[in-house]
Amino acid sequence: MEIKDILPLSPLQKGLLFHMLYDNQGSDAYQVQQVYQLEGALDSQKLKQAVTTLLARHPHLCAGFEYEDVETPVQLILSGSPLPWNEVDLSGAAPEHQELEFAALLLADYEQRFDPHEPPLLRFTLVKWTPHQHYLVFTNHHLLLDGWSIPVLLKELFTLYLEDAQGCTLPPPIPYRNYLQWVAARDVEEMRAAWRDALSGLEAPTCLAKGLTTENLKPNLLYKYLDPARTQQLNRRAKQLGVTVNTLLQGCWGVLLGAMTGRSDVVFGITVSGRPGELPGVESIVGLLINTIPLRLTFSLAESFAAMLQRLQTEQTQLLDHQYLDLTTIQAEAGYGDLFDTLMVFENYPALEGTRGHQASELSISLASHQGGDASHYPIGLVAVPGDSLALRFSSLPDLFDDHAVEILAERFLLILNAMIDDPQTVIGSVPLMLPQEIEAITKPCVQVTQWPSDTLQGVFEQRVREMPNAIAVSLGNDYLSYQVLNQRANQLARHLVNRGIGTEDIVALALPRSMETVVALLAVLKSGAAYLPLDVHNPAERLAFIVSDAKPSLIITDEEHTGTLSQSIPELLINMPECQRQLALLGTDNLQPSEHIRPVSTENLAYIIYTSGSTGTPKGVMIPHANVLRLFSATEQWFEFSQNDVWTLFHSYSFDFSVWEIWGPLLYGGELVVVPFIVSRDPQAFLKLLSEKKVTVLNQTPSAFYQLIEAEQNTPRIGTRWRCARWYLGGRRWNSPSLNAGISGMVIPTLN
């Protein structure tokens, strides 16, 4: 075959050719198969001739792609390319086998990859179903055609088929070369400068599956629809705001990504038509004209949807003349590799009109099925198809996102979209992102509560010790204490405290760094009948001095490093000193008996005192009895399903109220408490590594700390087995970031109320 013509590649063809060559195993993410149902009398030879004429009108559809031994890949149009035509007769098959054989045919056709070196990269298969019913299977690689071009091409095909009967002649086609020459004439440096400016200051890419890969690029699809009335409301809102429906949907998608990543500056991919109005006949050009470009959306939680959408449309309008640059070059201008891993497509394509109504034809055409498309290789994609009912097609790679996660994502998108439709003046940050079923789950009353075997925290803990003595109770690095050993050491220290006269109504201050000894001491104080007063040794000396002066503890348990720094008058117990350890070793390890306590211990006794900042900035002590803590867990256990299989972290300072949840969540239910070193708690990447190594299943965070953890997770390569948390509890302030891979519970610690 001789070379008839050589064409450059369009901006998107450059990227698609790379994907075609790189992802060369299994199904091709950008192979498109459309099946058309043809009803009525059909002349197969005449249709085959129409295909021959069609390809002659558009010779670039028979192009091969040369990428080896050339500086820049090109399209080669060769003479004598084989006609990609096949006929299959299923009319004689038994009805029960017909569907199976057809399904097998479609699967084999879809999975038969094209070779860019072996043109043409399209094929037609005509399947006879009955004498008056056929299916035309049209399969092509996205390298050749975009979604706009396919109905234009098929309309030409069936016009050619009817040509003899109608005596009509199609106008000469507008060559694809015209578009490629128009693109080549653009000022590349001007476009690069525009994108450099548009992406200036971007902190990081927006990737939901950063570091995750899969060879299975066949996406799962989830369909959602707006009913006709709601679709009309959407269209009216867009018109009222002076924006397109596409812009409106893009804004809502960007807000969702912002909520999911904790950012107000996000990027995602969009497709643009690539059909400039100044190019004559551009609407009828057949080929790949669309382009994938980044859309950057910045917004404020205090901004209204209306203001954000109008600004977004203005920003996108300013980039209209610069949409003809390939994505790789655009991303290079931003200084990143991949800027995004989600894509949104608005399929506003011309419809394929049937031929019924022609005087000499009773043939009608309808689209029966479609596979493949623009969003296939991205982990998450959204395709919006306008119509009487707006259709939303969510695509996801199943190895990266399970069906439930995508269902939740889709529901949250609809929640944001509906909030915008209802009132575009709504402030973005005021949109509640919890779904109705989630609200119901945390607001419905608990029918059953645990009947605790004891009315004190230490009593419930001791029951866990009897049930699972050898299970890990607390760990730090490679060291750990079993429930039995933790209990024994706490009993020894508790006896020492009782021997010093400590009991109910006493307060014992703890001034210790994060360690397993801190947990031993805390538990020992409760076993003695006293309440613990946690003091963070990293707090300013003035704050600690005020708290000690105000609370007047009977004893301070500390270590050699911090002795004498809190008070000169209150007795201290240095538990890390060898003499103290020798004294404790002589004491009994069994649980304390009621007779050993100076005064009786009950559920109404204080468990701890935690000092908050106070409304005036002066620390204020809040006293919490055992009953409040037990009530917190018994009232919420049905919501959160606490389990002995859970692994928790002591991430926060034990002088912060969140630590109550972190410490007693595992110890009351038989789980493991992982003590997080202070330095690790200040390093999101180190903390992420610890979460993975310890296989933490329950994570407690404030939103601000969790945002940093998300950032670290997205910018850190996979660390061994990827950490997947079962439950996240977020407290401190309102949380507006739903997750894809796990349930998030926004909460506060009600023991302080």
Secondary structure by P-SEA (a helix, b strand, c coil): ccccbbbbbcaaaaaaaaaaaaacccccccbbbbbbbbcccccaaaaaaaaaaaaaacccccbbbbcccccbbbbbbbcccccbbbbbbcccccccaaaaaaaaaaaaaaacccccccccccbbbbbbccccbbbbbbbbccccccaaaaaaaaaaaaaaaacccccccccccccaaaaaaaaaaccaaaaaaaaaaaaccccccccccccccccccbbbbbbbbbcaaaaaaaaaaaaaacccaaaaaaaaaaaaaaaaaccccbbbbbbccccccccccccccccccbbbbbbbbbbbccccaaaaaaaaaaaaaaacccccccaaaaaaaacccccccbbbbbccccccccccccccccbbbbbccccccccccccbbbbbbbccbbbbbbbbccccccaaaaaaaaaaaaaaaaaaaacccccccccccccaaaaaaaccccccccccccccaaaaaaaaaaacccccccccccccccaaaaaaaaaaaaaaaaaacccccbbbbbbccccaaaaaaaaaaaaacbbbbbbcccccaaaaaaaaaaacccbbbbcccccccccccbbbbccccaaaaaaaaaccccccccccccccccccccccccccccccccbbbbbbcaaaaaaaaaaccccccccccbbbbcccccccaaaaaaaccccccbbbbbbbcaaaaacaaaaaaaaaaacccbbbbcaaaaaaaaaaaaacccccccccccbbbbcccccccccccbbbbbbcccccc
